[in-house]
């Protein structure tokens, strides 16, 4: 991907690393939403696969 524009629909699987993702939507008649940018850091530390929303059991 490295800076190239990639059109996606659905989930995105990322390898460990730092990413800058810019995204927007286009509706059925061609109206384009303002672009949004997010920064993502994917760790290679798998940790607890239950996530941070665990409940005491």
Secondary structure, DSSP 8 states (H G I E B T S, - for coil): -TT------S-----SEEEEEEE--B-TT--B---EEEEEEE-S----TT-S-----
